[in-house]
Amino acid sequence: YEPDFNAWAANGGLDLSAKPCDYMTGIAKNTASTFSLSVLVTIEMFNALNAISEDGSLLQVPPWVNPWLLLAMVISFGLHFVIMYVPVLATVFSI
């Protein structure tokens, strides 16, 4: 199977017919890095919520039993948004 880059570009995709490996440079790389970091941060926050109780799940133990964890999650998401939207920090973190 060989992908048809011309058909893909004609339907609004990135034109990779000349240099297919260019997808992982420039804006496409930044988009993939940003998405990966965002998914990782979100999964880790849900993992922290999952660690509230040793015996019960989130369906049994509500998350507000540990307000400090909720505050830490809000701060973590806030810092993540700062990293994403402040150009200097986005450059430092390569996203």
Residue, then its C-alpha position, 0 to 999 in steps of 0.5 A: y500500500e502506498p498512500d495517495f498524498n495528492a488526494w489527501a491534500a486535495n481534501g484539505g490535508l497537508d500536502l506531503s507529496a514532495k517530502p512526506c517526512d516533513y510532517m514531523t517538523g514545523i507546526a505539525k510537530n508542535t500540534a502533536s507535542t501539545f496534544s500528547l502533553s495535554v493527554l498526559v496531564t489529564i490522565e495523570m490528574f485522573n490517576a491522582l483522583n483514583a488514588i483517593s482511596e485504597d479500597g473504593s473507586l471514584l464512584q464510591v468515594p467522592p473527589w471532594v473528600n480531599p480538597w487539597l488534591l482538587l486544589a493541586m489539580v486546579i493549579s496543575f491544569g492552570l500551569h499547563f495552560v500557562i505553558m501552552y499559551v505563553p510563547v516563551l514557555a511553549t518554546v522552552f517546553s517545545i510545544 
